[in-house]
Amino acid sequence: MKPSLVEKITDEKGGVVETFHPKEVRRVVSSETAKKVTALLRSATRKGDRRGSRTRRYDVAGKTGTAQKADAAEGGYSEDRVSSGFMGFGPADEPRIVLAVVIDEPQGSSFGGIVAAPCFEPSWRKCFPT
């Protein structure tokens, strides 16, 4: 799909001036591969420390990540500075939204599933209230 950040433009009174629709550019993976990856990502949100990625009404899929930051002064990577994240989408079977949560240099735990995934659920619920 062609990336898009705006769904519609409205005037001061709330009237729709212009609406933008998704545009397919090309298929980059087969439907079968996409289903397999979605199943893996869905199961990841149901296990372990990804507590914040579980929703009651919608099944989501996602992945955590933790990355060491570059150390410009010493070269290589920092031992104690990281960026942690969680990226998810849903509903898993018919995605309508993708959400990324990135915590830069978290304090305490540095695992994406501990510090970033819990931020996903409240954000997700704002998009699709139950």
Secondary structure, DSSP 8 states (H G I E B T S, - for coil): ------SEEE-TTS-EEEE---------S-HHHHHHHHHHHHHHHTSTT-GGG--SSS--EEEEEEEEEE-TTTSSEEEEEEEEEEEEEESSSS--EEEEEEEES-SS---HHHHTHHHHHHHHHHHS--
